[in-house]
């Protein structure tokens, strides 16, 4: 079965919990394939168990996000080490 | 405040076709939104279980009124409930307005190509409405890909042909076309985009929305037709 991806437009809601500005127009150059894309253009897999956003050019992981009842975990880039934002619900 | 959940009260539900519904909500203190933006809708069950889904805003901001387009997904957790069961006057929570990429800014003057597949027409309809009600005179071409006449949204409002405001609309049927339709039913092809890649001498700003397969296919065709990838903005809904 082919896993159908969405795109980074859907990250606007989840990321609004921790970003002060609208984040999906932010640009990033992929360190692997050098493709520049906005956060909205990333290919997104999830949302369960967490969201993984990948470079649309080479599929390298650009961001991972998981919402738990008491916190949002946000990993920037493909290497482990997520930020844990405590959030009330 | 960003990330804030608003209480939204259902005030009207309209049939767009046999399955698709337009839902009108009243949201107190709504900060307004731009054409193309979406909201997250959150439902909470009696036992506390929550489900969140994204829905495109179908119309430009108008006071505290939100208009959402809902296509029920078979076996879905949220969309069949919203489309068929949520009672009038009942409330859901909404978070937004969301998104800044798949947005049309009325002050821009360049030509625009809107390419929607199925219920991907919803945010594009908000852009058409915004264009019609603004002083903007940028040429708009709307290509609306749909399976059959029975699945058409906004039939009264988005008619084939050119309107007085400078919005041109073409319907592209993929499985079943009406008898009077000269284009035989079939998948979107490069021929359907002939002339679309250049409007008034240059590539238009393109907005492509629909199921993932449609968006990949359509955006690929636009680039093959010569539209720079940077001029193609996409939104996939699975």
Interface residues (C-beta under 8 A of the other chain):
Chain A: X4 X5 X6 X7 X8 X9 X10 X12 X13 X16 X17 X18 X19 X20 X22 X24 X25 X38 X39 X40 X41
Chain B: X2 X3 X38 X39 X40 X52 X54 X95 X96 X98 X99 X100 X101 X102 X212 X213 X233 X234 X235 X236 X237 X238
